[in-house]
Amino acid sequence: MGNAGRAHHADQVYAILNNGSASAHSAVAASWSRSLTHYGLDPDNAPPPQSLTHCEFRAAYDRMELLVRLAQGTLDRLFQSVGDAGCCVLLTDGAGVPLDRRGMVGDDADFRAVGLWTGMVWSEASEGTNGVGTCIAEGRALTIHRDEHFLTRNIGLSCTVAPIWDAQGRQMAALDVSTCRADLTPALLKLVASATREAAHRIETQHFRETFRHARILIGPDTGSGPAGLLAVDREDLVIGASRAARLAYGLTDERLRNPFPAGDLLDGEGARPEEALASAERVAVRQALSRAKGNVSAAARLLGISRATMHRKLDRLGIGREGA
């Protein structure tokens, strides 16, 4: 945007906030309102960008080290997709501080100059309406394109961001793809947004699986409104964890998850009656033993710690065929 556009940006912000048009009630205008009234920011006269000290950054990084480590491959692949379009990739913590980044070496000076760098603070309270800060404030993926930013010094940026939720369904980080280029088309912005959301979901999934690495992970049915949720179940098929998507899909709360319950109660509607659940569990145990024994009934009985005669009675009662003796 040229100097004329920069000179009039603050006027546009105040005009939209002061009128009663539909645009004044948009997500961007709502963020502008927070920036002005709640955080006391001035579009043209904001303090310099905040940056963490070395010790503060080290502490912030250490708190999120597991996530940063898990995200490395995904960050690399995302940057390979968007780097040639003049974009950098930032992984931030829940306070809007970039902890890791990817960018073309030739673009580093420009990105550092505008604050798209590790250790900078991109919260709404610090920078007003911006991709990272507003994503964290709204709890959803979004794009803040150029003059949608609140501060005049940021209106040359286009930032697409998606939230990352932890294994307890709380927002813990954000994934940002930003550029200083003015020639991005709406079609390209859509592609960037899709790639960013998918990458954020991959990082979130990796973190959930690592958090419940000793559990079995079930993927819930796709609801058509987003990625299927993840459930962590123990050896008894009791649910011990749920991703944010699963929590929303099944109405799960921390209180409900404090007491493990059968996964079938969620995946099979009301769930089986206790006697049906017991028979099902017994059938699973017998079939697994037969599989490990390659169909030999005597060997399967020994695996289960029961007699061959008892094993035959179970097979007849459960209606399970057998191959050997």
Secondary structure, DSSP 8 states (H G I E B T S, - for coil): --HHHHHHHHHHHHHHHHS-SGGGGSHHHHHHHIIIIIS---SSS-----B--HHHHHHHHHHTHHHHHHHHHHHHHHHHHHGGGTEEEEEEETTS-EEEEE--GGGHHHHHHTT-STTB---HHHHSS-HHHHHHHHTS-EEEEGGGSSSGGGTT-EEEEEEEE-TTS-EEEEEEEEE--S---HHHHHHHHHHHHHHHHHHHHHHHHHHTTTSEEEE----SSSS--EEEE-TT-EEEEE-HHHHHHHT--HHHHTS-EETHHHHTTT---HHHHHHHHHHHHHHHHHHHTTTBHHHHHHHHT--HHHHHHHHHHHT----B-
